[in-house]
């Protein structure tokens, strides 16, 4: 509408505006929309509400929610947008103990892994001191089931320390809520000839395990530590846990 619009043209022009807005935003005409797709306040747009499309986006540039997955079609294929589940930046420590102790214990909501999803994660450690002949075991559990148990050895006659351990892992549902493949890899840095994961010069180790936790219900991801001997000079500290899907 302009200043030249006459009174008898107003209804037509309003109708044209309605059609243009509906075409622009994809809103059906003359059908009440029960829930708005946007939330605004005086400062601007605060929220976009995506209803379940119940299907993957079908064309380049489309963004849609299919069930519990947020998906983008990048012009080549449909990609899932990373979904962070856990970020724990605390730095708990285990020292002066020869009993298996919890370093991180995190809740994984039932249904997150589903029957065909993958959980990815990283956890890092700082070892302040490690006595001669000592071992330290990093133990990873999902749903109470152990899937990774690497043991780091100090096979020398001298105390070692001030080094890091970095572990990457993933848990993959095997088309079932009660069957998973779990794999993990850990490495020591900087490389130190005095330290190894069993065989001489094994500065990293990898394992794959089949587990059967029920991912349809709430489960716990556990990172535990076990020292071979209790001593204040056997000390390890977590430096962060991250899990995403």
Order of alpha helices (4+ residues) and beta strands (2+ residues): alpha-beta-beta-beta-beta-beta-beta-beta-beta-beta-beta-beta-beta-beta-beta-beta-beta-beta
